[in-house]
């Protein structure tokens, strides 16, 4: 099954605003989709993934957690992590 990448954010979060263009660049370079989910509007995810900060990026396959980043993740680091699972 394909890898699922989710970026949890919240409105007004400066780090989240910084992460969004990084996510778009990674999507283009790796031809993937990074889902963006508002953690405040979806509180079930806060508990499920034990979210403490935003942005938080999780990498999943078949529901299993493969990787996790808390805070802003720069392009090279995110691409390197994702290439392992694509």
C-alpha positions in Angstrom: 0.0 0.0 0.0 1.1 3.6 -0.6 2.7 5.8 2.0 0.4 8.4 3.5 1.9 11.6 4.7 -0.1 13.9 7.0 0.9 17.4 8.2 -1.1 18.5 11.2 -1.5 22.3 11.6 -3.5 24.9 13.4 -4.6 28.3 12.1 -2.2 31.2 13.1 0.7 28.9 13.8 3.9 30.5 12.4 5.7 27.2 12.0 2.8 25.8 10.1 2.8 28.8 7.7 6.5 28.1 7.2 5.9 24.4 6.7 3.3 24.7 4.0 5.5 25.9 1.1 8.1 23.3 2.1 5.4 20.6 1.8 4.4 22.0 -1.6 8.0 21.8 -2.8 8.4 18.2 -1.6 5.1 17.2 -3.2 6.3 18.5 -6.6 9.8 17.0 -6.3 8.6 13.5 -5.2 5.2 13.5 -7.0 3.3 12.8 -3.8 0.5 14.3 -1.8 0.9 15.6 1.7 -2.4 15.9 3.5 -2.9 18.9 5.7 -5.3 18.4 8.6 -6.3 21.1 11.1 -5.6 19.5 14.4 -8.0 21.8 16.3 -11.0 20.9 14.0 -10.1 17.2 14.2 -9.4 16.5 17.9 -9.5 12.8 17.5 -6.1 13.0 15.8 -4.7 14.9 18.7 -5.3 11.8 20.9 -4.5 9.2 18.3 -1.1 10.6 17.3 -0.4 12.3 20.7 0.0 15.6 19.1 1.9 18.1 21.3 3.0 20.7 18.7 2.2 21.9 15.3 3.3 21.4 12.7 3.6 17.7 13.2 4.2 15.4 10.1 3.5 11.7 10.3 4.4 9.1 7.7 2.1 6.1 7.6 1.8 2.8 5.7 -1.2 0.6 6.3 -1.9 2.7 9.4 1.5 1.9 10.9 3.7 4.9 11.9 6.9 4.9 9.9 8.2 8.3 10.8 7.3 11.5 12.7 8.5 15.1 12.8 7.5 17.8 15.3 8.1 21.4 14.3 9.3 22.7 11.0 11.0 20.2 8.8 13.2 21.5 6.0 13.0 20.3 2.5 16.1 18.1 2.4 15.3 16.4 5.7 11.7 15.7 4.7 12.6 14.4 1.3 15.4 12.2 2.7 12.9 10.6 5.1 10.2 10.1 2.6 12.5 8.6 -0.1 13.1 5.6 2.3 9.5 4.7 2.1 8.4 5.5 -1.5 
